[in-house]
Amino acid sequence: MKTHVLLILSLATITGFISCSKDNGGEEPDLTPKTLELTAMGPEVITYCNEFGVELFTKVAREENKNLMLSPLSASAALTMLLNGCEGDTYDQLKATLKYPESMTISEINEVYKSLVAQLLVVDPKVKLALANAIFYRQGFTVKNPFLSTMETDFNAEIAGLDFSLPSALTTINKWASDNTNGKIPKVLDVISSDAVMFIMNALYFKGDWSYQFDKSLTSDRPFYTDGSNSVDVSTMKGDIGSKVTYGTGYNAIELPYGCTNFTMVVIVPEGTLSEFKASFDAEKWNDITSAFDQTNDYGEVTVYMPKYKFSYEKYLNDQLQSMGMLDAFNSDLANLSGIADAPIFVSFVKQNTFVEVDEEGTEAAAVTTIGIELTSMPPQTREFVIDKPFVFAIRERTTNTLLFIGQVVNP
């Protein structure tokens, strides 16, 4: 069973624990997570949101053989904002893509989101979690007041009309992303399309110290096996860390807590290749892993070797979301975003920018989800020209305007 490296990422999401950090030389930290008070349908929604997140991750990860990270919470938050502006089949498809129960109303979905986020932001004073939403729309584009009211009330969104034709609009949007990710994602847009009328945005920032920190003096270069036989030397942390470990068919997994253990990192190490594991990884397997961790409250001491890492990632998610059922929203002929505006609009892109850094002290991670909405380009209007009376006609050479023939028709 290969135990050399530890990393397929997954920032433990909503159902994870939070932590009150202390390094190994001090007193034992209080690792009692605070209980979040969810709405009646909260647990069900979280389960389905996790299913959405795992499916989105696997669809992206199976296509790429490089470092990547997505934020299911950021993606679902931004897409839920969009859901509030959808109607008809567009609404039904997006709701199903997000895995929300068919019986739930949009008001109930908003209430779960609002309650959950409010508690996540304050559940552990030693973990910094920030979540921000924004609606930037083109000045002069009429957005329906009920939509803007919901964005402000239920999502606490910053709302601003900008002159998209000016460079300052691009600066404002990118600065918002940077400000709400502690500068870790300084830019999300390079240009603003001439057809763009709105950007729906979510920013998520996380910074947490390990409950049991790694001793920096023990960090050293160790081999990291990139494909089973070839290896590279990477800076690898070592520590006797309070952790939970579980083993399943084809994988080993460890859970490392932050602060007071509401938030944790789960690391899954395949026994075979990563590609083989991703082929069978799904929400059910994710639930098996986290359920195994949840069966005990104790974090036993484990000697952990874990590489330090830091990277940024950007991904357009149109293809993956369409394969999950979000079809009409991307189709300029079929999109029904009439809850946002009466104008013919559609979703031009959904993209995510992410950043993560893991070291001896803890983890810093950020994500910005951006949904671009454009005005449907109208086909050229056919102008009528009615010839229903006597007329003159001519034939000419256009570049020199040489008149070849000229005449009239009085009675065809």
N, C-alpha and C positions, 0 to 999 in steps of 0.2 A: 504494500500500500504506500503510495508515494506521499511523503509529508513535506517535501521541500517547498513550497510556496503557498502563499496564502492569499491569493486574491482574485476573486470575482467580486465585484462590489455589490453592495446593496445597503444604502443608508437605510437603516430600519425605519419604516414609515410610521404611520399613525398609531399602529397597535404596539409599537415598541416601548421601551422603558426610558427613564431619565436618570441622570446621575449627579451625585455630589462628589466632586473629585478630590483625591488625596494621593500624593505619590507614595510609593511602596514603603518608604522609611517612616512614615508617620502613623498616626492612629488609624484604626479601621474606619472607613467612611460609613456614613449612614446610607445604606443602599435600599431604602424603602421608597418605592415609587409612589407618587401621588396618584390617586384614582381620579380619572376624568369622568365627569357626570354627563353622559351622552343623552341625547333625546331618545325617544322610544325606538325610532328606526335607525339610530346612529350605528349600532354594531353591524346591522345588515348592510348599511351603506358602505361602511369601512371595508367590510369583506369584499363587496363587489368592486370597490375602488381599487383594492389591492389586486384583484383579478385583472382589472383594466391595466394597471401598472405593469404587472408581470407579463401580460400578453404583449404590451407595447415594447417592453424591453427585449423580449425574446425575438420579436419580429425584426428589431433593429440589430440585435447582437448576432443573429444567425447570418446576417448579410455582411458583417464587418469583422475583420480580424485585427482590431487595434483597440487601444484604450478608449473606452467610452463610458459615459454616465448620463442617465436621464433622471428627471424628477417626476415621478408619477403624481405627486401632490400638486406641483406647480402646473403640470399639464392638465390635470382634472379640474383645477381651480379656474384656469383660463377658459377651458372648454365649457365649464358650467356657466361661466359668465356669458359665453356665446349662446348656450342653450336657452338662456332667458330671452334671446332675441329671435329664436327660431319658431316656426309654425309648421303644421302639416307633417308631411313625410320627412322633411329636413329635421324637425324636432324629434320625431320618433326614431330616426336613424342615429342621431347623435346621442340621444338618451340611451339607446341600446348599446352603442359603442362604449359609453362610459359605464355600462353595466348597472345603471340605476334600475331598481325594481319597477316593473311596468305600472304597478298600482300607485307609485309615489307621484305626488303633484310637484310642480316646480317650486311652489312655496315651501313644501316640506323639505325638498332638497336644499334650498337656500338656507333654511333654518338649521339643518344638520351642519352644513358648512360653516355658518356663522358661529354656532355654538362651539364646534370643534376647534376652529382656529383661535377663538378668543381664549380658550383654555390652554392650547398648545403653546401660545406665546408667553405664558406666565408660569407654566407648571414647574419649571426648574430655574431658579435665579442664577445658577452656575452655568447654565447652557444658554447661549444667545441664539434665539430663533426669531427671525423677522420675516414677515410676509406682507407684501404690498401689491395692490392692484391699481391699474390705471386704464383710462379710456382717453385716447388722443384722437380727435376727429378733425377733418378739414374744415376750416372756417367757411361758412356759407352752406355747408351740407346740413340738412335738417335731420336731426336725430329725435326720435320720439321721447317725450318727457317721461312716460312711465318706465322706459328702459333705463334712462339715466338715473331716475329716482331709485330704482332697484339696485343699480350698480353702486350708488352712493350709500344707501341704507343697509343693504345686506352684505355688500362686499367692501365697504369703506374705500371705494375707488377714488383716486384722484382723477378729475375730469377736466379736460382742457381742449378748447378749440384752437388749432394752430394753422398758420398759413403754410401749407405743405410745399408751396413753391419757393419758400425762402430757406436758405441753409440753416437758419436758426431753429427751424422745426426739427431737423435731423439732430442737431446738437441737443435740443431739449429732451428728445426721446432717449438718446443714448446716455445723457447725463442722468436721467431718471433711473435707467438700468444700473448704471455705475453706483449711484448714491444708495440704491436699495440692495446692493450686493457687496457693500463695503469696498467698492472699487475692483472687485474680482472679475466682473464682467463689464468692461468699459464700453463695449460697443455691441449692438445687436442688429443695427441696420447700416448698410453702406449708402443706400439711396432710397428715395421715396418715389414710387411709381406715380406717373401722372394720373393714373386711374385710381390711386389709393384714396379712400375716404375715411378710414378708421383703422386704428390699431388697438386691439384688446390685449392687455399685458398683465402678467403676474411675475413677481420677483420673490424668490425664496432664498434666505440666507441662514446658514447654520454654523455655529462655532461652539464646540464642546470639548472639554478636557476629559481624558480618560479617567474613570474612577480609580484605576490603578495605572499609574503612568510608567512608561518604559524608562529605564536608566540610560541616559545618553552615553555614558561611558562604556556601555556594553554593545553599542551599535558598531557594526563592522561590515565589511564587504563579504557577501556570501553568494554562491552561485544561484541563479534563478533560471530554471530550465524552461526555455521558451517553447520547445516542441517535443519534449521527452528525452532528447539526446543532446541537443545543443544548449549551451548555457551562456549567460552573461553574468558578470559580477555586479551586484547591486547593493546599495547601502541598506542593511537589514537590521532592524531593531530586535532586541532580545530582552525578555523580562519574565519574571514569575508573576503572572497576571491573573487576577480574579476573573474567571471566565466560565462560560457554559459550553460544553462540547456535546455534539451528537453525531451519530454515524448512520448512514443510510445506504441503500443499494447504489453503488457507484459514486459515493461522495462522502467527505467528512465536512463537518461544519462547526464553526465556533462563533460565540456571541460575546462581544466585548462591550461593557457598559460605559456610558458617559455620566458624569456628575452623580445624580441620585438614581439612575437607572431607568428613567422614563425613556430615554433615547439610548439606543445601542447600535453597534455595527455588527452585522452578520456577514461572515466570510465563509464561502462555500468552496471547498477544494475538491475538484473531481478526481476520482481514482484513475480514470482514463484521460483522454484528451478533453479539452474544453469544448471543442466542437461536438464531440459525442454527448457531453452532458447537456449542452444547449439544445440538442435535438429532442431531448425528453423533458426539459425543464418547463414547468407550467405552474399555474396557480395552485393546483392540488399538491404538488411537491413542495412549493413554498409554504403552504399551510402545514404540511407534515413536519417540515424543519422547525418552523416557529412554534408549533404545538409542542414539539419535543422540548424546546427551551422553556416553554411556559409551565411545564410540569414540575419544575423546581424553582424555588426562590433563591437558592444558594449559588454563589459564584465561587467555585472551587479554584484553588491555585493551579495554574497550568503554565509550564514553561513555553512561551510563545516566541516564535521567530516570525517576523512580519516585515516585509520590505516597506521602506518609505516610498511615497509616490506623490506626484503632483502633475496635473495636466488639465487642459481645457478642451472642450468638445463642443461642436456645433452640428445640429442635424435638422434638416427639413423633414417633417413627419407626414407629409401629405400621403405618400404611398402607403405607409403603414396604417394610417387612420382610415383610408379608403378600404383597405383590405379587411379592416375590422368592422366595416359597415357604414362609415360616415361618407356617403357618396354624394348625395344631392347638394350638400353645402359647398362643395368644390366645383359644382357644375353651374356655369353662368346661366344656363337655360332653365335649370330645375331648382336652384337654391331659393328657399323661402325664408328670408331674414326680415320678414315684415314686422316683427316685433321691435326691430331697431329703427327701420325707416321705411317709407313708402317707395323710395327709389329702388330700382332693380340692382341689388348688390349680391355679392357672393364671397366666399372665403378663397383668397388667392394662395395663402400659405399658412401653415402652422409650423413654427420652428422652435427649437430649444437650444439655448446656449448654457453650458454648465462649466463649473470649475470645482476641483477637489484637491485638497492637500492633506496628507496623513503623515504625522511625525510622532516623536516620542511623547509629546504633550497631549495630542488629541487630533481633532479633525476640523477643517474648515471647508465648507462646501456651499455652493451657490448655484442657482438656476434662474433663468429668465425664459418664460414662454411668451412668444409673440404670435398673435393671430392677425394676419393682414386681411383687410376687407376692401374690396374694390368695387367700383361702379361698373356694371356690365356695359361694355362698349356697344353702343347702339349701331345697327347697320345703317348704311347711308339711306336717307329718305329718298324715295322715288318721286321725282317731280313730274307733275302732269304737264303735257304740252299738247293741246288739242288743235288739230288742223281741221277745221270744219267750215271753211269759207275760201274763196279764191286766194291763191298765194303765189308768191314769186319764188323761184328756185335758181340756184347757181351752182357751178362746179368750178373749183379753183385749185391751184397749187398752193398749199398753205404756207410754206416757208418763204415764198416770194410774193405771195398773195396775187399770183397771176390768174386772172380770170379767164377760164376756158369756155364756160357756157353760162348763159343766164337766160331765164325765161319766166313764164308765169303759167299758172293753171287756173282757168276760170271755171271749167266744168270737167272734172276728171272722168 
